[in-house]
Amino acid sequence: MIRAPSPSKLNLFLHITGRRENGYHELQSIFQLIDLCDWLEFEQTDDGQIKIEGLDTVNLENNLIYRAAMMLKPHASAYTGLNIRIEKNIPMGAGLGGGSSNAATTLIILNQLWQCGLNTEQLAELGVKLGADVPIFVHGKNAWAEGIGEHLTFIDLDQKQYIVLKPDCFISTQLLFSQKTLTRDTKSTKFCAYQETPSDFGNNFEPLARRLYPEVDEAMQYLDQFGVAKLTGTGACVFVEVTDKLNIEDVLANSPCKSYLVNSLKESPLVQFKVR
């Protein structure tokens, strides 16, 4: 039995800077890995089948864990069947990258288990076909992201704590992207500009999420009492940086929805993970 972590992320900001002819949006963002993790257990079997437990709400063909395994199968020199169990701690549809992280963990573990022999760059190239956020979890390092999120420049970020709230709603990314009022032409910027005034960097999806989903607006109003609240990804989670003045227990206890205290990560625990 192999038990492996699957960490989540925050988008410290998210700007849309343009749109490609194929409809994909160009963006800029910072991916900050955090220690809120799902856990995946891999057990080899003799029947050649890939079975997944713990994620019954997603059809097998649409399950990113299953799709990642099928993508690696042609590269396997020691293929076996698998029972994969997931302990889900990262809320779904939250902008925390849980599904992408699960796919990345699967790629990393099965690359070793099935003796595929692919390097990190090759795994990331496969991963981006599953989702734009998958490569960041494959590399396992905090990054400045551009393109559709696949062009990564790895950066050092200060160790911080964040309070994350998960409003009781499921945001439709497609609905947000379809809004005519979505800002799609934010001027490109640099990491050094973010370092000077991080509070000036927001999320282009935030005004829409707050207008279309009252639960998100309520959560942001609550966190705005304690700092600069931000939306991660396309939501629904919102977060605020913990400061010395903050009474963490009170903030968590009085939250209008589910809340988490998380720590930033310098790198993913998967970077050093070896299958034994």
N, C-alpha and C positions, 0 to 999 in steps of 0.2 A: 504493500500500500504506500503510495506516494501522496503526501499532503503538501500542497503548495499555496502560497498567498497570492491574492489578486487585488492589488491596491487600487485606490481611486485617485481622482485629481480634481483640482479647482482650476478654472480659468480666471486668472487674476484680472484680466480684462479681455474683451473680445470686440474687435473692430472689423467691419466689412469694408474692404477698400476697393472692390470692383466686382465685376461679373464676367465670366468667360462666355465664349460663344456657345459652349455646350450647356450653359445654364448653371454650372457650378460657380460658387461665390469665392472670390479671393478674400482672405482674411489675415489678420494679425492677432496674435494672442500670446499669453504666457501660460504654459502648463506647469502647475505646481502639484507634485505628487503628495498625497496625504496617507496617513496610516489607517484610515477606515478601509478594511479589507473584506472581500469574500474569500472563501477557502475552497479549493478544488482538490478532490481526492481521486486518484487514478489507480484502478486495480486491473491488472492484465487478465484476460480470459482467453480460452482456447477456441471460442466459437467464431472469431473473426468479426463480431458485431460491435458497433459503437452504441452504447446505451447511456443515457443521461438521466440522473435522478435529481430532484430538487428544484426543477424549473418547469413545472407542468403547464404553466400559462403560455409557454412559447412552443409552437409546433417544431418538431425536430428539424425539418428542412430549413426553418428560419432561425434556428438556434445557432448563435455565433460560435459556440464551443464545438458543435457538430460540424459546422462549415469549416472551421479552422482545421479540425482533424481530417476532414475529407480533402482539404487543400494540401495537406502534408502527406497523405497516403501514397501518392505516386513517387515520393522521394524516399520512402521507407525501405531500409535494407533488412529490418528486423521487425516487420509488422506483426502486431497481435491485436486481438479484440480488446475492448476496454469497457469497464463500468466506470463512469465518471459521475461523482456525486458533488453537488455544489451546496455549500453553506452560504446562504445569501444574506449579507449584512448591508451591502450597498443598495439603497433604494433604487428601484427601476424608474426610468423616465425622469431622472433627477438632474441631469447635466453633470454627473460625477464620473461618467465614462465606465460604468460597471460592466456593461456588455462587451465593450472594446477591450477592457482589461482582462475579462474572462477569456476572450479569444487569444490575446497575447500570451497569457499564462499557458494556455493549451499549446500554442505554437512552440513556446520555449521548452516545456516539459516533454512534449512528444518528439521534438527534434532530437532530444537526448535519448528518450526511451526507445524510439524506433530507429535510432542510429541513422538519421537523415543526413547529417554532415553539413547542414547549412549554417552559414555565419549570420551574425546579427543583421547585417544589411540585407541579406537575402530573405530572412524572416520578415523584416520590416516591409520589403517589397511585396511579399505575399500578403502581409497584414493590411496594407492600405486598400487592397481589393475587398476586404471585409468591412472597412470603415476608416475614415480619415484619422480617427483618434487611436487606432490600433498601434501605429509605429511608436508613439511616445511611450507606450507601455512595454513594447518589445525592447526598446533601448533602455528604458528604466531610468531616465535622467530628466531633470527639469529642463525646460527648453523654451526658447523664443520660437514661435511657430508662424509660418507664412504659407503662401499657396492656398490649398484647401485644408491646410493643417499638417501636410506631410513634409514640408521643408523645415527642418529643425536645426536650430543652433543651440547647443547645450550651454547652460548658464548656471552660475552659482547664485543661490538665493539664501537669504538669512533664515535661520530656524525660527519658526513662529507657530503659534497656536491660533486656531480659528474656531468660532462657533458657527455651526452650519444648521440651518433650519430646512426641513422638508415639508412645504405646504401640502395639504391634503388635496392634491389635484395632479392630473397627468397632462403635461403640456404636449400639444401637437407641434412638432418641429415644422412639419409641412405647412401648418396654418400660419405660423409666425413668418416663414419665408414668403408666403403668398401675399402678405400684407403690403399694400401699395405705399404705406407710410414708413416702411422699414428703410432706415438709412443704409445705403449701399455704396457710398462714395466718401467714406471717412479718409482723410489724408493719411498717407503712409507715415510711419514714425520709426524711431529707433529705440533700442533697449536703454540707452543712456538717458533718453528723455523720460522714460518710465521711471528710472531710478531717481531722477530729480524730483518729480511730483507724481507719485503713483496714484494719489487721490483724484487726479485729473483724468485718469483712464477708466472708462466705464464699459458697458456692454450694450451694443446697438440693439439687442433684443429686449432690454429691460423695460423701456416704456411700453412696448407692445404687450409683454408678459403681464405687466402691472394692470394694463387696461382690460385685457381679455380674461385674466384670471384673478379675481378679487383676493383669493387666498395668498397669492404671491405678493400683492400690494400690502396686505395685512402683515405678512412676515417681514417685508422690507421696512415698513413703518416701525415695527417693533425694534428691529436691529438698528435702525437709524438713530435711536436714542443713545446708542453705545459706541457709535463710530460711523464709518462710511460703509453702508450695506451694499453688497454687489450680488448680481445674478451670475451663476456659473453656467457656461455653455448656453443652451437654449432653455435652461431651467428644468425642473421647477425649484431646485435648491438655491437658497440665498445664504450669504455668509458675511461675517465681519471679523476683522482681526482682533485678537485678544490683546488688551493693554493692561498695564499694572493697576489702573484705576478700576478695572472691571471686577464686579463680584460675580464670578463665573457661576457659582451655584444658584444665585438668584436669577440670573439671566436664563439659565437652562430650566429652572423650576417654573418660571412664569411664561415660558414660551407659548405662543398660540398654537403650536404644532410640534411634531416630533423634532427633537434637537440632538445635536452631536457636538462633543468637544473633540477636535482632531488636532494632530500634530503634523507639521510639514515634514517631508522626507528629503534627505540629500540625494538619495537614490532608491530605487525599488529594491526590496529584499530579494527579488528574483535575479538581480545582477550577479550575485554570488551563489545562486542556488545550483546545486549539483545533484543529479539523480544517482542514488546509490542502490 
